[in-house]
């Protein structure tokens, strides 16, 4: 992914609902074995890492508040 694609994906992640994100996450995971190039696999792994980071960022404030 180039910088503009990454920025666009992050912008989408920040505005998407959690269920939309999970649908995309499942699609990427299901498609991993069909991706043939090293660059494509790296892009898919990057997308999954960004998804994980976004979901964790959404969970973390809730978890901290519930620990108090």
CORURFEN-V685457 format. One record per pair of residues at least 6 apart in sequence whose C-alpha atoms are under 6 Angstrom apart, sorted by sequence separation. I is the first residue (numbers start at 1). GAP is how many residues later the second one is. If there is no record, write none. Layout:
# CORURFEN-V685457
I_GAP + I_GAP
This chain:
# CORURFEN-V685457
1_42
